[in-house]
């Protein structure tokens, strides 16, 4: 069967799409319908990304899928360098993006999950409280990039796609990616990639 990536526009699943394109993989992107029984059979959590490679169940979790892509297509050199420390550094980077960076945005996008008071003032307070946490992880991302234009050892990896898609979320915040000089340089570099532009345009279209 054709490998299928289930995604939703603007989510970290789009990072997996970019990584698959960088790897020149043969796959079909499918826009997920969270409410459908069909998608709940693909992923009972009704979340994206989900990667169906024809196994007994679909693969889930962005960092795990990105690691799979890097391992399946070694010729694309999107994963870690050889060696224990190199592998740890790569895993640490993905773990930061999954465990710290991504969750920092949850109170901003879904404040109702973090309070029993669903009044607008209360929800606005939760969103405002998220700003400091987001600034913290963006500052750390800025330090990881340093003087280069990539997250991992100044070369392209699946971590770049992951960080880029999530950094885009700061467009809705008082401080955007442009307020972090290294992130801004990284962002501009990734945005010039024609693969990235094609994926963003395709992901924005209504598909099922």
NORSULPE-V338247 format. One record per pair of residues at least 24 apart in sequence whose C-alpha atoms are under 10 Angstrom apart, sorted by sequence separation. I is the first residue (numbers start at 1). J is the second residue. D is the distance in whole Angstrom. If there is no record, write none. Layout:
<<I | J | D> <I | J | D>>
This chain:
<<2 | 26 | 7> <3 | 27 | 5> <4 | 28 | 5> <5 | 29 | 5> <6 | 30 | 5> <7 | 31 | 5> <8 | 32 | 6> <27 | 51 | 10> <28 | 52 | 10> <67 | 91 | 9> <106 | 130 | 8> <107 | 131 | 9> <163 | 187 | 9> <164 | 188 | 10> <2 | 27 | 6> <3 | 28 | 6> <4 | 29 | 6> <5 | 30 | 6> <6 | 31 | 6> <7 | 32 | 6> <8 | 33 | 8> <27 | 52 | 10> <105 | 130 | 7> <138 | 163 | 10> <165 | 190 | 10> <1 | 27 | 10> <2 | 28 | 7> <3 | 29 | 9> <4 | 30 | 7> <5 | 31 | 8> <6 | 32 | 5> <7 | 33 | 9> <8 | 34 | 9> <27 | 53 | 9> <104 | 130 | 7> <105 | 131 | 8> <107 | 133 | 10> <108 | 134 | 9> <141 | 167 | 9> <160 | 186 | 9> <164 | 190 | 7> <5 | 32 | 9> <6 | 33 | 9> <67 | 94 | 9> <103 | 130 | 10> <104 | 131 | 9> <107 | 134 | 10> <160 | 187 | 9> <164 | 191 | 9> <63 | 91 | 9> <66 | 94 | 9> <104 | 132 | 9> <105 | 133 | 8> <106 | 134 | 10> <104 | 133 | 6> <105 | 134 | 6> <138 | 167 | 8> <161 | 190 | 8> <63 | 93 | 10> <64 | 94 | 9> <103 | 133 | 9> <104 | 134 | 5> <160 | 190 | 8> <63 | 94 | 6> <64 | 95 | 10> <103 | 134 | 9> <104 | 135 | 9> <165 | 196 | 10> <17 | 49 | 9> <62 | 94 | 9> <63 | 95 | 7> <101 | 133 | 9> <102 | 134 | 9> <104 | 136 | 9> <105 | 137 | 10> <138 | 170 | 9> <150 | 182 | 10> <151 | 183 | 10> <164 | 196 | 10> <6 | 39 | 9> <16 | 49 | 8> <100 | 133 | 9> <101 | 134 | 7> <104 | 137 | 7> <134 | 167 | 10> <149 | 182 | 8> <150 | 183 | 9> <13 | 47 | 9> <14 | 48 | 9> <15 | 49 | 9> <16 | 50 | 9> <63 | 97 | 8> <64 | 98 | 10> <100 | 134 | 9> <101 | 135 | 10> <103 | 137 | 10> <104 | 138 | 10> <147 | 181 | 9> <148 | 182 | 8> <149 | 183 | 8> <156 | 190 | 9> <13 | 48 | 6> <14 | 49 | 8> <16 | 51 | 9> <62 | 97 | 10> <63 | 98 | 7> <101 | 136 | 9> <102 | 137 | 9> <135 | 170 | 9> <142 | 177 | 9> <146 | 181 | 9> <147 | 182 | 7> <148 | 183 | 10> <149 | 184 | 9> <150 | 185 | 9> <151 | 186 | 9> <161 | 196 | 8> <165 | 200 | 10> <6 | 42 | 9> <11 | 47 | 10> <12 | 48 | 8> <13 | 49 | 4> <62 | 98 | 8> <63 | 99 | 10> <100 | 136 | 10> <101 | 137 | 6> <134 | 170 | 8> <145 | 181 | 10> <146 | 182 | 6> <147 | 183 | 10> <149 | 185 | 6> <150 | 186 | 6> <6 | 43 | 10> <11 | 48 | 8> <12 | 49 | 7> <13 | 50 | 8> <61 | 98 | 9> <100 | 137 | 7> <101 | 138 | 8> <138 | 175 | 10> <143 | 180 | 9> <145 | 182 | 6> <146 | 183 | 9> <148 | 185 | 8> <149 | 186 | 4> <150 | 187 | 9> <11 | 49 | 8> <13 | 51 | 10> <135 | 173 | 10> <138 | 176 | 9> <139 | 177 | 10> <142 | 180 | 6> <143 | 181 | 10> <144 | 182 | 9> <145 | 183 | 7> <147 | 185 | 9> <148 | 186 | 7> <149 | 187 | 8> <8 | 47 | 9> <101 | 140 | 9> <131 | 170 | 10> <134 | 173 | 9> <138 | 177 | 8> <141 | 180 | 9> <142 | 181 | 7> <143 | 182 | 7> <144 | 183 | 9> <146 | 185 | 10> <147 | 186 | 9> <149 | 188 | 9> <150 | 189 | 9> <7 | 47 | 9> <8 | 48 | 7> <97 | 137 | 9> <101 | 141 | 8> <135 | 175 | 8> <139 | 179 | 10> <140 | 180 | 10> <142 | 182 | 5> <143 | 183 | 9> <145 | 185 | 9> <146 | 186 | 9> <149 | 189 | 7> <150 | 190 | 9> <6 | 47 | 9> <7 | 48 | 5> <8 | 49 | 8> <96 | 137 | 9> <134 | 175 | 9> <135 | 176 | 9> <138 | 179 | 10> <139 | 180 | 7> <141 | 182 | 8> <142 | 183 | 5> <145 | 186 | 7> <148 | 189 | 10> <149 | 190 | 8> <6 | 48 | 6> <7 | 49 | 5> <131 | 173 | 8> <135 | 177 | 10> <138 | 180 | 7> <139 | 181 | 10> <141 | 183 | 7> <142 | 184 | 9> <5 | 48 | 9> <6 | 49 | 6> <7 | 50 | 7> <130 | 173 | 10> <131 | 174 | 8> <139 | 182 | 9> <140 | 183 | 10> <142 | 185 | 10> <5 | 49 | 7> <6 | 50 | 5> <7 | 51 | 9> <25 | 69 | 9> <96 | 140 | 9> <97 | 141 | 9> <131 | 175 | 9> <135 | 179 | 10> <139 | 183 | 9> <142 | 186 | 9> <5 | 50 | 6> <6 | 51 | 6> <20 | 65 | 10> <96 | 141 | 9> <128 | 173 | 10> <135 | 180 | 9> <138 | 183 | 8> <4 | 50 | 8> <5 | 51 | 5> <6 | 52 | 8> <16 | 62 | 7> <19 | 65 | 10> <20 | 66 | 9> <23 | 69 | 8> <127 | 173 | 10> <4 | 51 | 6> <5 | 52 | 6> <13 | 60 | 10> <15 | 62 | 8> <16 | 63 | 9> <19 | 66 | 7> <22 | 69 | 10> <23 | 70 | 8> <25 | 72 | 9> <3 | 51 | 7> <4 | 52 | 5> <5 | 53 | 9> <13 | 61 | 9> <14 | 62 | 10> <15 | 63 | 10> <18 | 66 | 10> <19 | 67 | 10> <22 | 70 | 10> <25 | 73 | 8> <93 | 141 | 9> <3 | 52 | 6> <4 | 53 | 7> <12 | 61 | 9> <13 | 62 | 7> <16 | 65 | 7> <17 | 66 | 9> <20 | 69 | 7> <23 | 72 | 9> <24 | 73 | 8> <2 | 52 | 9> <3 | 53 | 5> <4 | 54 | 9> <12 | 62 | 7> <13 | 63 | 10> <15 | 65 | 10> <16 | 66 | 6> <19 | 69 | 7> <20 | 70 | 9> <23 | 73 | 6> <1 | 52 | 9> <2 | 53 | 7> <3 | 54 | 7> <11 | 62 | 10> <12 | 63 | 9> <15 | 66 | 8> <16 | 67 | 10> <19 | 70 | 8> <22 | 73 | 10> <23 | 74 | 8> <24 | 75 | 10> <25 | 76 | 10> <93 | 144 | 9> <1 | 53 | 7> <2 | 54 | 8> <6 | 58 | 10> <13 | 65 | 9> <23 | 75 | 8> <24 | 76 | 8> <1 | 54 | 6> <5 | 58 | 9> <13 | 66 | 10> <16 | 69 | 8> <20 | 73 | 9> <23 | 76 | 5> <4 | 58 | 9> <5 | 59 | 9> <6 | 60 | 10> <22 | 76 | 7> <23 | 77 | 8> <5 | 60 | 10> <22 | 77 | 10> <23 | 78 | 8> <20 | 76 | 10> <22 | 78 | 8> <19 | 76 | 10> <94 | 151 | 10> <93 | 151 | 8> <94 | 152 | 10> <19 | 78 | 8> <93 | 152 | 8> <5 | 65 | 10> <102 | 162 | 10> <109 | 169 | 10> <90 | 151 | 9> <102 | 163 | 9> <105 | 166 | 9> <90 | 152 | 7> <97 | 159 | 8> <101 | 163 | 9> <89 | 152 | 8> <90 | 153 | 9> <109 | 172 | 10> <89 | 153 | 9> <94 | 158 | 9> <98 | 162 | 9> <102 | 166 | 7> <105 | 169 | 8> <108 | 172 | 10> <94 | 159 | 6> <97 | 162 | 7> <98 | 163 | 10> <101 | 166 | 8> <102 | 167 | 9> <105 | 170 | 9> <108 | 173 | 9> <86 | 152 | 9> <93 | 159 | 7> <94 | 160 | 10> <97 | 163 | 7> <101 | 167 | 9> <86 | 153 | 9> <90 | 157 | 9> <90 | 158 | 10> <91 | 159 | 10> <94 | 162 | 8> <90 | 159 | 8> <94 | 163 | 9> <97 | 166 | 9> <93 | 163 | 10> <81 | 152 | 10> <80 | 152 | 8> <81 | 153 | 9> <79 | 152 | 9> <80 | 153 | 9> <78 | 152 | 10> <79 | 155 | 10> <78 | 155 | 9> <79 | 156 | 9> <80 | 157 | 8> <77 | 155 | 9> <78 | 156 | 6> <79 | 157 | 6> <80 | 158 | 10> <77 | 156 | 8> <78 | 157 | 4> <79 | 158 | 7> <76 | 156 | 9> <77 | 157 | 7> <78 | 158 | 5> <79 | 159 | 8> <76 | 157 | 9> <77 | 158 | 9> <78 | 159 | 8> <78 | 160 | 9> <12 | 98 | 10> <70 | 157 | 8> <70 | 158 | 7> <69 | 158 | 8> <12 | 102 | 9> <67 | 157 | 10> <66 | 157 | 9> <67 | 158 | 8> <66 | 158 | 6> <67 | 159 | 9> <65 | 158 | 10> <66 | 159 | 8> <63 | 158 | 9> <66 | 161 | 9> <63 | 159 | 9> <66 | 162 | 8> <63 | 162 | 8> <62 | 162 | 8> <22 | 156 | 10> <22 | 157 | 9> <23 | 158 | 10> <22 | 158 | 9> <19 | 157 | 8> <20 | 158 | 9> <19 | 158 | 6> <22 | 161 | 10> <18 | 158 | 8> <19 | 159 | 9> <19 | 160 | 9> <16 | 158 | 8> <18 | 160 | 10> <19 | 161 | 7> <15 | 158 | 8> <16 | 159 | 10> <18 | 161 | 6> <19 | 162 | 9> <15 | 159 | 9> <17 | 161 | 9> <18 | 162 | 9> <15 | 160 | 8> <16 | 161 | 7> <15 | 161 | 5> <16 | 162 | 8> <14 | 161 | 8> <15 | 162 | 5> <18 | 165 | 10> <13 | 161 | 10> <14 | 162 | 8> <15 | 163 | 8> <12 | 161 | 9> <13 | 162 | 9> <15 | 164 | 8> <16 | 165 | 10> <12 | 162 | 6> <15 | 165 | 6> <11 | 162 | 10> <12 | 163 | 9> <14 | 165 | 7> <15 | 166 | 9> <12 | 164 | 9> <13 | 165 | 9> <14 | 166 | 10> <12 | 165 | 6> <11 | 165 | 7> <12 | 166 | 7> <10 | 165 | 7> <11 | 166 | 8> <10 | 166 | 8> <11 | 168 | 10> <10 | 168 | 8> <11 | 169 | 9> <10 | 169 | 8> <29 | 199 | 10> <31 | 203 | 8> <22 | 195 | 7> <29 | 202 | 9> <30 | 203 | 9> <31 | 204 | 10> <21 | 195 | 7> <22 | 196 | 9> <29 | 203 | 9> <31 | 205 | 9> <33 | 207 | 10> <21 | 196 | 9> <31 | 206 | 8> <32 | 207 | 8> <33 | 208 | 7> <19 | 195 | 10> <31 | 207 | 5> <32 | 208 | 7> <18 | 195 | 7> <19 | 196 | 9> <21 | 198 | 10> <30 | 207 | 7> <31 | 208 | 5> <17 | 195 | 10> <18 | 196 | 6> <21 | 199 | 8> <29 | 207 | 9> <30 | 208 | 6> <17 | 196 | 9> <18 | 197 | 9> <29 | 208 | 9> <18 | 198 | 9> <15 | 196 | 9> <18 | 199 | 6> <14 | 196 | 10> <17 | 199 | 7> <18 | 200 | 9> <17 | 200 | 9> <15 | 199 | 9> <14 | 199 | 8> <15 | 200 | 10> <14 | 200 | 8> <17 | 203 | 9> <14 | 203 | 7> <9 | 199 | 10> <10 | 200 | 8> <13 | 203 | 10> <9 | 200 | 8> <9 | 201 | 10> <11 | 203 | 10> <9 | 202 | 9> <10 | 203 | 8> <9 | 203 | 5> <10 | 204 | 8> <8 | 203 | 7> <9 | 204 | 6> <7 | 203 | 8> <8 | 204 | 9> <9 | 205 | 8> <9 | 206 | 9> <8 | 206 | 10> <8 | 207 | 9> <7 | 207 | 10> <7 | 208 | 10> <6 | 208 | 9>>
